[in-house]
Amino acid sequence: MALAHSLGFPRIGRDRELKKAQEAFWKGELDEAGLRAVGRELRARHWQVQKEAGIELLPVGDFAWYDQVLAHSLTFGVIPERFRPASGKPTLDTLFAMARGVSGDNCCGGAHAQEMTKWFDTNYHYLVPEFTADQQFALSWEQLFEEVDEARALGHEVKPVVIGPLTYLWLGKLKGEAQGFDKLELLERLLPLYGQIFRRLAEQGVEWVQIDEPILVLDLPQDWKNAFERAYNILQREPLKKLVATYFGGLEENLGLAANLPVDGLHIDLVRAPQQYPTILDRLPAYKVLSLGVVNGRNVWRCDLENALAVIGHAHSRLGERLWIAPSCSLLHSPVDLQREDQLDAELKGWLAFATQKCAEVALLARAVNQRTLPRCAPRWPRAAPCRPAERLHHVSTSLRCKRAWLP
């Protein structure tokens, strides 16, 4: 049976609850306990929304108070000296100081925020990790493990999401006097933390972990390609089944590398790079799961279900239970729920799908391929959609800009 899963869900809330709570916290109108309560409520709601839509394996660890890379920096203890708390243990104040900086009259003294840059070619941004030549890593932030406990207590089957070690290092920058030092040398120091994380997750009853390595769609130097093989040969000794997720493009020259990594599954983006499907299907080892990202995680349009089903139907005939179906990438880049839009033209609304609806599309495709049919009631892309009148496009773009998910 093909399995429906998600790589991640928007964290802002359908009514921008997280943004409002954060702003209240920054103004001193909401204490930390209140902010954390909002986070717990949003996570519980979003897991339930995905489950009710038909997602069978729910992402955990996709929630972040500011951005996912910053959350990993705290997890790994990558905290610049100017933000290090006296107690040595980071807090939410530490996290927001790294993101926003602190003024000179703050108790921590003045400190400029970390650099922010675009998350690949999306409109989202992340805080660039700051490495030093003598960088040491230590597990110092418990958020991932706390959220796994939350989800499992609610009865959910979960798949924790972590940024892979190579992608995390690639996204960071060296600071200080580090001339001639290659940040790739930090890999050997970082990998033991992934081992600790995987062991902790296994103790919590987790079976699968999703390891995001989107840099596999880039033109990588040979030493980074070699590092992928070295790193994952080490990580294969650790517990948990591992799904390496790639997105925002095709694997191209890295296809053979990605297909042969010693992991249990591979996710590919068939929205941005449908041409990689035949090759990856032929080169994937017979024991691996293949996750096909067939629902666009980055736009607001409905999926062409019939075309998607043609691809996954063929894949199912070859892979059987080793086929997983998913959005192309995390749904972080999509608005939360189309049902909240009550000002849109009815015809135009019929063309749209937000994160909640995209989860339902993924689940519908999984059911359809398992039943070997696309239900008659399944929504289909209106054939007139590519010829949308300009005024209708202006209407929807204006409405969506007013409702788009908040970006820090």
N, C-alpha and C positions, 0 to 999 in steps of 0.2 A: 504494500500500500504506500503510495506517495504521501509524504508528510508535509503539512503546511507549517511554516515557521516565519518569524519576523526577525530582521536584523536590528531593529530598534524602533522606538516610538517617540513622537514629540513629547517634550517634558513641560512645556509652558502651561498646559491646561487649555481646555476649550474656551474658557473665558479669561485667559491670560492670568490665571490665579497665581502662578509662580512669580511672574513679573511684579504683580501688585504686592505680593508678600515680601519680595526682596526689597522693593523700594521702601516699604514700611519699615523693614529691618534696618536699612541704611539710615533712615531718618530717626531711628530710635523709638518708633511708634509700635514696634513688634519685637518681642524678645526672641532669643534663639530657640527656646522651646516652642514658641508659636510658629516660627518659620519651619522648624523641623516637622511640626504637626501637619503643616500644609503639604510638605514634601511627601510624607507618608500617605496622606489622603490621595494625592495625585497619583502616586505609584499604584496604590491599591485600585483606584478607578481605572487607570490605563491598562493594568493587567487584566481586569475583568472585561473591559471593552474588547480587548484583543481575543480573549478566550471566548466571549459570546459571539464574536465574528467568525470563529472557527479556527483560530491559530492554536496549534497543538503544543508547540514548544515556545515558551514565552521568553523574551529577552530580559535579562536583569543586569544592571550595571550601565544601562543606556541613559539613566537619569543623571543629571549633573546640575550642581548649583550655579555654575557659570559656563563651563565647557568641558568636554570629556577629556581633553588633553591635560588641562589643569588638574582635573580629578586624579589622573594617573601620576602627575608630578607629585601631588601630595602623598599618594599611595606609595610611591618609590622613595619618598624623602628628598625629592629634588626641589628644595626650597632655598632660594638665594639668601645669603647671609643677612641682608638688610631686612628680611622678613622673619627670620628665625625667632620663634617664641622663646621666652626665657625658660619655660618649663620643658622645652624640647619637644612637646607634643603639639602638632598643629590643630587649630580649631577653625570654625567657620570664619572667625575674624581674620585668621591667617590667610585663608583662601581668598576672601574678598580683598584683603590688602594686596595680595599678589596681582589680583585682577584690576584693581582700581587705584592702587597707590594709597599712601597715607600722607596727610598734611603734617607740617612741621610741629603743630601744637598737639598732635596725637601722642598718646602715651608711648607709642612705639617709636616716636621720632619720625621725621620726614623720610619718605622713600618713594621713588618713582615706580610706577606699575611695570609689569613685564610687557615686552613687546607683543603686539597682537597682529596676526596676519591671517590671510584667507585659508580656509580648510579646502585644500586642493582647488578645484575650479568652481566651488559653490559660493553662495553669498554668506555663508556662515564663517565665523572667525574662531581662532583658538589662541590661547596664550602660549607663546613659544618657550619651551623648556630651556633653562639656562644651565649649561654644563661647565664644569671646570676640569682641568687636567687631572686633579686629584679627587674627582667626584666619587663619593661613596653612596651606595644605595641601601636603604633600610625600609622595611615594611612599616609605615607610620600612619596609615589612614584606613579605618575599618569599614568604610561605607559599603564597599562591594559585599562583604560578608554579612553585614547587617541587613542589606536589601535581600540577599538570598534567604536569610531566615524569615524576613517579612513575607516573601512570596510563598515559601514552602508552608508557612503557618496558615496561609490562606488556601492551601491545597493545590497550588499550581505546579505544573511541570516546567522547569526553568532551564535556560541556557545562558549562563553568565557571559557577558561580552567584555573583552579586554582588547586594548590596542596592542598589536604585536610588538615584540622587542625591536625589530628592525625599523618598523614604521615610526615608533616612538623616538628612537635615536635620530632618524632622518629628519624629523620635524624640529629637533632642537638645535641650539647654537652654542658654540663654545664661547665662554666669557673669560675675562682676565688674561693673564699671561700664559697663553697656550700655543705659542708659535711652534709649528712643526708637529703638533699633536693631532691625531686623527680621532674624531669622536667615535669611530667604529671600534676603537680599542676599548671603549667602555662596555662593549657587548658582554665580555666575559664576566664583568662585575654585575651586570644587570640580570643575566639569565638565572642565577640562583633565586632571585625574588619571584620569578615566574614559577619556579619549582615550589617555593613556599606557598604561593597563591593557589596553585593547582592542588597541592596536598590539602590545604585548608578547605577548599571547595569540595574535594572528595569526601572529607570528613563530614561535611554538611549534607551529603547524600546526592551531590550533583553527578550527572553522568556525562554530559557534553559541555564543552566550553567553546565559545566562538572567539577566534583570534583574528582581529582585523588587521590585514596587511595590504592596504590599498596602494602602497608604493610598488607593488608587483605589476601595476599597469604602467609604470614609468620606465624610461630608458635608463636602466641602472648601470653604474660602473661594475666592472667584473669583480672587484673585491667585495661589493655588497651582495652580488649573486652568490659568491662563495660563502659569504657569511650566513646566508639563508640556509644553505645545506648544513653548515656547521651547527648553527643554532638549533635547528629542528631535529637534528640527530641527537642532540643533547636533551631537548625537551620531550622526545618520544619516550624517554625513560620514566617520565613523570606520569602520575595517574590522570585519568579523564580521557574521554574521546575528544579529539580536537578537530574543529572545523575551521579551516583558514578561509577568511572572507576577503574577496577582492571586489572592487567596484570603481566606478567613475571612468571606465575604459576597458579595453581588451588587454589580454596578457601579452599578445604579440610575441616578441622574442623570449619572453619569460614563461611562455606556456609550458614548455617541457619542464622547466624548473619547478613551477607551481604544481603541475600534475604529479610530479614524482617526490614531492616533499613527504617525509615519513609521518603523515598525519592520517586521520580517519575520514576526512571529507574536505571538499573544496567548493566554495561558492563563487560563481562567476556572474557578471553583469551582462545579460543578453539584451538589455535595452540600449545601452551605449555601444555594445560590440557584439551584435548577433552573429557576425561572421566567424567568431571563435568556436561556436557550438560544435560543428562537425569534427573539428580537429581534437578538441578536448575530449569529446565522447570516445574517439578512437584511442587516445593516448592515456586515458585515466586507468590506473591499475584496477583490477577486477574486484578488489576488496573495498574500494572507497565509495563513500556517498558523494553524489554530485548535486549541489544545490543550484537551481536555475533561477536567476533573478529576472522574472518575466513581467512583473508589474512595476511600472516606473515609479521609483521612490522620490523623484525630484520635481515632478510637475503636478498639475491639478486636474489632468484629463483622465477620463475613464480608460481602462485597458481594452484593447481589441481582443476579447476573450477567445474568439474563434481562431485567430492567428496564433495566440499564445497556446491554445490547446493543441494545435497541429504540431507545435514543437515539442511540448511536454508529452504528448501522446507517443511520438516517436521515441523520445527519451525513455518513457516508461516501458516500452517494448524491449528496450535494451538493458535497462537498469533494474526494473522492478522495484523492490523495496529500498534500493539504494538511491532513489530519486526523491529529492526534497524540492519544494516550491516556495518561493519567497519574493518579496519586492527586490528590485535591483540593488538597493542600498538601504540604509536606515531611513525610516519615514520621518526622521527629524526634520527633513527639508520640506515637509508638506504641512499645510494647515491641519487642524485636528479632526474636525467633524463637519461635514457638509450640512448636516441638519440644523446647525446654528445659523446658517445663512438664510434669512427670511426675506431678503430684499432683492434676490436675483430673479431674472426672467426665468419662467418655468422651463422653456425649451433649453436655455443655456445651462440651467441647473442639471438637466439630464445628461449633459456632456461631462460633468465634473465628478471627481472622486477625491476625497481628502484621506487622511491617514486611516480613519476608521473604516471608510468604504474600501480602501485599498486592501486592508486586512481581509475584508469579506471577499474581495476578488480573488486573493490568493487561496483562501479556503474553498471557494467555489471551484476554482481550477483543479485543486487537489481532489475534491469529491468527484468532479466530472471525469478526470482521468482514471480514478479508481473504479468508477462505474462505467467507463468507456463511452460516455456520452456527455454532451453539453445540454443541460436542462433547457426545455423550451422557454421557461420563464427567465432564463439568464439574460441580463441586459447586454445589448450589443452596441458597439460604437455607431452612432448615427453616420450614415454614409455621407451626409452633407457637411459633417464637422470640418473637414479640411478647407471648406469654402466659407468659413464663418464671416459674416459681414463685419466690416471694420467697426461699425458703431457698437455691435454686440461685444466684440473683443475689448473695446474701450470700456464698456460698461462693466464687464467681469474683472478686468485688470484693476479698475478703480476700486471696485468693491473689495477685491482680494487684498489690495494694498492696505486698505483700512483694517483688515482682519488678519493680516499675515502674522505668523509667529514672531514673537519678540526675539531679537538678536542682541546679545550683550555687546 
